Amino acid sequence: MKHRKLRIAWTVAWGIVAVLLLVLWIRSYWTYDIFGVTAPSADEFSVHSSGDYIGFIYGANFR
């Protein structure tokens, strides 16, 4: 196995992302959450959760 440590790190990283999305989904039954990141190039990525809904938005930031 040539890149075993890299594959383990990659799996752990995606596992953390999956757990965080699961927590956000479960938490969304009680509250409305927004997490967003704006890049210097004016692109925006955000995650919204409410009820049994999780939404992802990616696009230009028109502020």
N, C-alpha and C positions, 0 to 999 in steps of 0.2 A: 504494500500500500504506500504509494508515493507521497500523497498529500493527506495523510490521515488526520493530523492536527487541524489542518485547514477545514476539512470536512466536518470534524467534530465542532469546531468553532462556528461554522456556518449553520449546523443543525441546532446548536444552542441558541444562536441569535434568532433564528426563525421560530424556535420554541418559545422564546421570551415574547416575541411579537404576537404569537398565537394566544398565549396566556393573557397578555394585556388586552387584546381584542375581546377575549372571552369575559374578562372582568368588566370591561367597558360595556359590553352587551348586557350582562347581568345587572350592573349598576344602573343602566338606562331605564329599568322598570320603575325607579324611584326618582330619577332626576334627569335633567337635560344637560349634556356635556358637549363642549366644543374644544377641540385641540387643533391649533393651526400653526403653520410655519410659513413665513414669507422669506423667500430667497432674495439676495441683492439684485437679481435680474428681474425683479417684480413678478415672479411666479409665486403662486400661493397653493399650498396643500393643506386641507383641513379634514378632520374627522368629526362628524356629528352623531350623537346618539340620543334617542328619545323613544320611550316605549319599547317595542321590539324591533326597532329600526336602527341600523348603523349605515351612515352615508359617508362617502368619500368624495371630496371635491378637489379637482386640480385644474388650475387655469391662471390666466393673467389677473393680476391685482389692479383693479381700476380705481384706486383711491386717489 
